[in-house]
Amino acid sequence: MHEVSLGGMLTDYLTGESIDETTYEEFRQALAKFLVEEKGFPKASLKAKVPLVFQIDGQDTGRYIDLVAYDLSDTSGESGRPLMLVIFCAGDVGSFERETVSCARLFPGGPVPVAIATDSIGASILDSATGECTATGVRAIPTWEQVRARDAATPRIPLPQERRSKEERILHAYNGFLYGTCCSESCRVPPKRGS
């Protein structure tokens, strides 16, 4: 299954704005509400459908990250430093772990310390530095304070170019194989004009 429009509109939990209703949007909304109401994340710290863009052979490519939690006290960037990212997946959560780790390692301002792959029922909580799954289940998703503490204890070391290139190839393979065959444009970040 891939993300397609259902032809309706709904009110975004995070922004209060009217947004397109899609096959995944209800899950994204439920995850955002769960993070705010049960895990203590400030609404302002969360951004939905954040593009992750990188280049392969001189061409822009990428994917959308379903939810990104940012450090509200960090004013070094437009949104602050990314602390955690969440990828919604339709299918076996474990089969999305490597892709999720690559996203966390490549994300601007990262590597992002905590990465989560979830289908909204199950979840893999991943350490982006080691790639290991540190816990499973939606209830194991860390709280806002736990994510902030994890960030404070984790050095933010940018990937060397050779390692970054390898991660880009891994993520590109996931995009091409898993997404390109089913939904192409609806799940991937479109290239910039002129690219």
URMO-V895221 format. One line per field, one symbol per residue. ss: DSSP state (A for helix, B for strand, O for the rest). phi: phi as a letter, one per 20 degrees, with the letter a starting at -180 (. if undefined). burial: # if it has 9 or more other C-alpha atoms within 8 Angstrom, else .. A space follows every 50 residues. Layout:
ss = ???
phi = ???
burial = ???
//
This chain:
ss = OOOOBBBBBBBOOOOOOBBBBBOOAAAAAAAAAAAAAOOOOOAAABBBBB BBBBBBOOBBBBBBBBBBBBOOOOOOOOOOOBBBBBBBOOOOAAAAAAAA AAAAAAOOOOOOOBBBBBOOOOBBBBBOOOOOBBBBOAAAOOOAAAAAAA AAAOOOOOOOAAAAAAAAAAAAAAAAAAAOOOOAAAOBOOOOOOO
phi = .cecfendcbefffdmeecfecfdffffffffffffeddmffgfedcdle fddbdclmdfbqbeefbcedffeedfcfdnffdbccdecdpfggfdffff ffgffefgnefffdccdbdnddbdedeffeneeeacoffegffgffffff ffedfedgffgffggfffffffffffefdfedclffddfffffne
burial = .##.#......#.#.....#####.###########..###...####.# ###.##...#############..#...###########...#..##.## #######..###########.#######..#.#..###.##.##..##.# #............#..##########.###..##..###......
//
